[in-house]
Amino acid sequence: MTKWEYVTVPLLVHATKQILDTWGEDGWELVQVVPGPNNPEQLVAYLKREKG
């Protein structure tokens, strides 16, 4: 059975692509982007990668 690990990452609007590219290079896959819990204008990315 595949096991996963997860991370949440705050996204800066002016650097979203750079942030996601950096995490992607480390093997993280974007699952979802949602508004932050305390500030709906702050986005939070949920990422996953296979545990290994």
KAFEN-V324391 format. One record per residue. SS is DSSP state (@ for helix, = for strand, . for the rest). OMEGA is omega as a letter, one per 40 degrees, with the letter a starting at -180 (* if undefined). NEAR is the number of other C-alpha atoms within 10 Angstrom. Layout:
ss->{SS;SS}
omega->{OMEGA;OMEGA}
near->{NEAR;NEAR}
This chain:
ss->{.;.;.;=;=;=;=;=;=;=;=;.;@;@;@;@;@;@;@;@;@;@;@;@;@;.;.;.;=;=;=;=;=;=;=;.;.;.;.;.;.;.;=;=;=;=;=;=;=;=;.;.}
omega->{i;i;a;i;a;i;i;a;i;a;i;a;a;a;a;a;a;i;a;i;a;i;i;i;i;i;a;i;i;i;a;i;a;i;i;a;a;a;a;i;i;a;i;i;i;a;i;i;a;i;a;*}
near->{3;6;8;10;11;14;11;13;14;16;20;13;11;8;9;14;11;12;16;17;13;12;15;15;9;9;13;19;17;17;11;11;15;14;14;14;10;7;8;10;11;14;17;18;19;16;20;18;17;12;9;7}
